[in-house]
Amino acid sequence: MGLETDAVNPVQLIEPRRFGDARGWFTETYNEAAFHARGIPSRFVQDNHSLSVSAFTLRGLHFQSPPDAQDKLVRCIRGRIYDVAVDVRRGSPSYGQWVAAELSAENGHQLFIPVGFAHAFLTLEPNCEVVYKCSALYAPASDGGIRWDSAGIDWPLPAGTAPELSDKDKVLPSLDDFESPFAYDGRPLLPLS
């Protein structure tokens, strides 16, 4: 499914500019004022970094419930991932729908995933490193998720290949059996620049 941001779907694909020369390149991956101007008012308080050694490792679909709910800003700094957000806000016109983008070290793209969306990524090659900012600290009591195969996501898995999952992710509830702690408030987003 293509990534289209609007008042209902506040997930945003961020494409930072790279300034290159013979030495390599430089990019600004986060600037609070610039993100606020885009309609992303988040204040990030924690950075996470993961390494997945195998291709087709799937992490998710995860979220943190209120009062510890998290916005996330995700980027891949080594390898390539298929990054996904699923709307799990009760009453949302797009409840259960998903958006995805390929994030890679090469393209430098980032995905902003707001509160009310479950997040997952699938590694598309070995030794992928993913870093992401969170707007709230990790709170084990608020940790939650839905099963990876219950939202109709078109995962780019080779035929006959099952993803590598954690024991925790194997037993998450399906979207149909899930009681969402998030509600859609219907507020429009700030205009995007």
N, C-alpha and C positions, 0 to 999 in steps of 0.2 A: 504494500500500500504506500502511495506517495506521501511525502511529508508536506502538509499544508497547514500553516498556522493561521488561526482566526480566533474570534471571541470564544468559541466553544473549545477549540483545541489549542491550548497555550504552549504545547511542546514546540521548541524552536531549534532549528539547525543553525549553528553559528559557524561561519566560515572566516576565521581570522586571516588578515592579510599577512603574507610573508614578504620580507624584504631580503633579497638574496644578492650575493656577489660571489667571487671566486672562492671565498672562504666557506660559504654555506649560506645560511639564512637566519633571520631573526623574526620572531613574531610575538605579539602581545596576546597572551591567552586569556587574560582577565583584566578588566578595568571596571571598577564598580560604577563609575559615572556613566560610562558607555553602555553598560548593561541596563542601568536604570533608564536611560534614554530609550532603550529598545522595549521597555515595558517589563523588565525583569528586575523587580525590586529586592531580590534576595540578598541576604547578608550571609556569607559562607563562614562556617566556624570549624570545619573539619575537612581534611584531605585524606582520601583513601587511595591505595595503590595495590593492584593485584597482578599476579603473574599466573598465566595458565600455560602449562607446558605442552598440552596436547591440542591439536586442531579439533574443532567441534566440541569443545568444552562449553557448556551452557550454565550460566549463573543467573538465577532468577526464576520467576518474576517476583521481585521484592519491593517492599515499602516499609515505612514506619508509620504507625497509627498516631493520631493526635493523642496527647499534646506534643508528641515528639516527632511529628511529621516532617519530612525532609524534601526540599527542592534539591535536585542534583544537577551538576554540570559535568558531563562525561567526555573524556577524550582518550584516544588510544595512542600511546607513545612508542609502541613497538608492535609491528604486525598489523592485522586487520580484524575488525569485529563487525558483526551485524547487531546494531544497538536498537532496542525496541522499547516503546512505552505503550501501555494499555490503560485506557481511561477506566477507572474504577470508582468514579464519583456517582453515587446514587442520584438519579434524576437528570443526569447529563444526557443531552440528545445524542452524544456519541459514546454512551456507556458500553463497555466491552469492545470497542473498536481500538485498533492499534495503528501506530505509525512506526516507521523504521528508517534507519540510515546506516550506510556503511561508513564507519570511522576508521581511519588508518593513520599510521605515522606519516605516510606519504601525503595524504590530503590535508591533514591537520584540522579537520572539522571536529566540532564539538556538538553535543546534544544537550539542551537544557530540558530537564524533566521536572515539572512542577509537582507540588503536593497533589495527591489524588490520582496519580498515575503509578501503576506498577512498572518496574524496570527490570530488564534482562538484557544480556548480551551473549552472543554465540561467537566463539573464536573461529576465524576462517583459515587460520594457519597456526603452526606450533609457536610457542614462546611469545604469546601476546601479553603486553603489559598495558593495563588500563589504569588511569588515574581519574578520580572524580572528587569534586567539592560537594559538601553537604551543608545545608543551612541549619541543621540541628545535630547535636552530638548523638552518637550511637546509644540507643537505649534498648537493651535486650527485651524488656517487658513489652515494648511497643513494636517489636520486630514481627513482620507478617509477610504473606505472599499468596500467590495463586499458582497452580500447576502450569508449567511451561506449554503444555499441549492442549490447554482448555479454552484458549481465546481465538482459535482459528488462525494463528500466525503462520504465515508462509515462510517457515525457516529454510534457509538455503543449505539444506543437508543433502549430501549425495544419496541417491536411492539405496535403501537398505542400511543406512547408517543411523544409529541412535546416538544422541548426544551423551557426553559424559556429564553426569549430574552428581551433586553432593547428596548424602543421605537425607539431609534436611529438605532439599528441593524435591526429592522423590515422593515425599508424603504431604506436600502442600495441598490444600483443597482446590477443587476445580472452580472455575469462574461461576458455574451454575449453582454450586453449593456454598458460595462465599457470601458473607454478610459484610458489606463494605462499611468501614468506619468513616468514609468520606462522603460529603454531600456537595452536590453542584449548587453553587450560589447564584449563577446566572449573571454575575458581574462582567461587563465587557473589559477587555484588555486595553491598556494604553496603546496608542497607535505605534506601529512598528516603523522603524526608520530604515 
